[in-house]
């Protein structure tokens, strides 16, 4: 037995070191280096993908229209199923005017198409209403590269949105309740797929597009008894004076408790393959 242990240990250690080497850039440096996400995508994921290799440490890299620019999907360290969509172009965050240019990639729509990664990571099916998208404001983020959080919706937020749904329509209006203790505006979008660009929707309501840096956005899928499948786009604003950092990510549950919710929330449909369309 001792001899067998000595033979197996180097193999196990080599495998462990290889795994740690692949994921090391996603470990402590991300808490201290505001450019860690950009470095991973630009220096590792994209070059590997261009060589025809797995895009590690990213799950995938999707070019835009066959060109070099597009986005990457990266598993976040926090939670069992949280993923990030990160542009392969250098885009600082929600305040970037590049997001509002004609022909700009609809990163929210791309993030919605990548929701299968969450389901696959959980090894179970989830209804579309259990998955949400979020981007934090300039005050509420730790990274200086745009990233959209793809993860489960918090159960309390699920309940609150559905209770307010009859009063949410195709025009922006203030929610009659707070979410995670903070006020939000909301607008309803019909359809099973996200075609409108939430960045553009929010920017159109501001007197000065430069105010986008203080905004935070969440996209929540809903199934309205009257209107059918759709989305609620939520827009908040950082207000440091009252302790609001503008973090719509707070509306998500990185522990994904909604996955074990009651049958009326759970879905019996098979999970998608986990690849973005």
BELGIJO-V168136 format. One record per residue. N is the residue number from 1. RES is the residue in three letters. D_CENTER is the distance of its C-alpha to the mean C-alpha in whole Angstrom. Layout:
N	RES	D_CENTER
N	RES	D_CENTER
This chain:
1	UNK	48
2	UNK	48
3	UNK	48
4	UNK	45
5	UNK	43
6	UNK	44
7	UNK	43
8	UNK	40
9	UNK	38
10	UNK	38
11	UNK	36
12	UNK	34
13	UNK	33
14	UNK	33
15	UNK	30
16	UNK	28
17	UNK	29
18	UNK	27
19	UNK	24
20	UNK	24
21	UNK	25
22	UNK	22
23	UNK	20
24	UNK	21
25	UNK	20
26	UNK	16
27	UNK	19
28	UNK	21
29	UNK	20
30	UNK	17
31	UNK	18
32	UNK	21
33	UNK	20
34	UNK	18
35	UNK	18
36	UNK	17
37	UNK	14
38	UNK	16
39	UNK	19
40	UNK	17
41	UNK	16
42	UNK	19
43	UNK	21
44	UNK	20
45	UNK	18
46	UNK	19
47	UNK	23
48	UNK	23
49	UNK	21
50	UNK	24
51	UNK	26
52	UNK	26
53	UNK	24
54	UNK	21
55	UNK	19
56	UNK	18
57	UNK	17
58	UNK	14
59	UNK	14
60	UNK	14
61	UNK	15
62	UNK	16
63	UNK	18
64	UNK	19
65	UNK	22
66	UNK	23
67	UNK	23
68	UNK	22
69	UNK	19
70	UNK	16
71	UNK	12
72	UNK	12
73	UNK	9
74	UNK	10
75	UNK	10
76	UNK	10
77	UNK	13
78	UNK	12
79	UNK	12
80	UNK	14
81	UNK	11
82	UNK	7
83	UNK	6
84	UNK	5
85	UNK	6
86	UNK	9
87	UNK	12
88	UNK	15
89	UNK	17
90	UNK	18
91	UNK	16
92	UNK	16
93	UNK	13
94	UNK	13
95	UNK	17
96	UNK	18
97	UNK	20
98	UNK	19
99	UNK	16
100	UNK	19
101	UNK	21
102	UNK	23
103	UNK	21
104	UNK	18
105	UNK	15
106	UNK	13
107	UNK	10
108	UNK	8
109	UNK	11
110	UNK	10
111	UNK	6
112	UNK	8
113	UNK	11
114	UNK	9
115	UNK	8
116	UNK	12
117	UNK	11
118	UNK	10
119	UNK	13
120	UNK	15
121	UNK	14
122	UNK	16
123	UNK	19
124	UNK	19
125	UNK	18
126	UNK	16
127	UNK	17
128	UNK	14
129	UNK	14
130	UNK	13
131	UNK	9
132	UNK	7
133	UNK	5
134	UNK	5
135	UNK	7
136	UNK	10
137	UNK	14
138	UNK	16
139	UNK	17
140	UNK	15
141	UNK	13
142	UNK	15
143	UNK	14
144	UNK	15
145	UNK	13
146	UNK	10
147	UNK	7
148	UNK	4
149	UNK	2
150	UNK	3
151	UNK	6
152	UNK	9
153	UNK	11
154	UNK	14
155	UNK	17
156	UNK	19
157	UNK	16
158	UNK	17
159	UNK	20
160	UNK	20
161	UNK	19
162	UNK	21
163	UNK	24
164	UNK	23
165	UNK	22
166	UNK	26
167	UNK	26
168	UNK	23
169	UNK	24
170	UNK	24
171	UNK	24
172	UNK	22
173	UNK	24
174	UNK	23
175	UNK	22
176	UNK	25
177	UNK	24
178	UNK	21
179	UNK	18
180	UNK	18
181	UNK	21
182	UNK	20
183	UNK	21
184	UNK	18
185	UNK	19
186	UNK	18
187	UNK	19
188	UNK	19
189	UNK	19
190	UNK	20
191	UNK	20
192	UNK	18
193	UNK	16
194	UNK	14
195	UNK	16
196	UNK	17
197	UNK	15
198	UNK	13
199	UNK	14
200	UNK	18
201	UNK	18
202	UNK	17
203	UNK	19
204	UNK	22
205	UNK	23
206	UNK	24
207	UNK	27
208	UNK	26
209	UNK	23
210	UNK	23
211	UNK	22
212	UNK	18
213	UNK	18
214	UNK	18
215	UNK	16
216	UNK	13
217	UNK	11
218	UNK	9
219	UNK	9
220	UNK	11
221	UNK	13
222	UNK	17
223	UNK	20
224	UNK	23
225	UNK	26
226	UNK	28
227	UNK	25
228	UNK	24
229	UNK	20
230	UNK	18
231	UNK	15
232	UNK	15
233	UNK	14
234	UNK	14
235	UNK	15
236	UNK	16
237	UNK	18
238	UNK	19
239	UNK	22
240	UNK	23
241	UNK	27
242	UNK	26
243	UNK	23
244	UNK	20
245	UNK	18
246	UNK	15
247	UNK	12
248	UNK	10
249	UNK	8
250	UNK	12
251	UNK	12
252	UNK	10
253	UNK	12
254	UNK	11
255	UNK	14
256	UNK	14
257	UNK	17
258	UNK	16
259	UNK	17
260	UNK	21
261	UNK	21
262	UNK	24
263	UNK	25
264	UNK	24
265	UNK	21
266	UNK	21
267	UNK	21
268	UNK	24
269	UNK	22
270	UNK	22
271	UNK	18
272	UNK	17
273	UNK	18
274	UNK	14
275	UNK	15
276	UNK	13
277	UNK	16
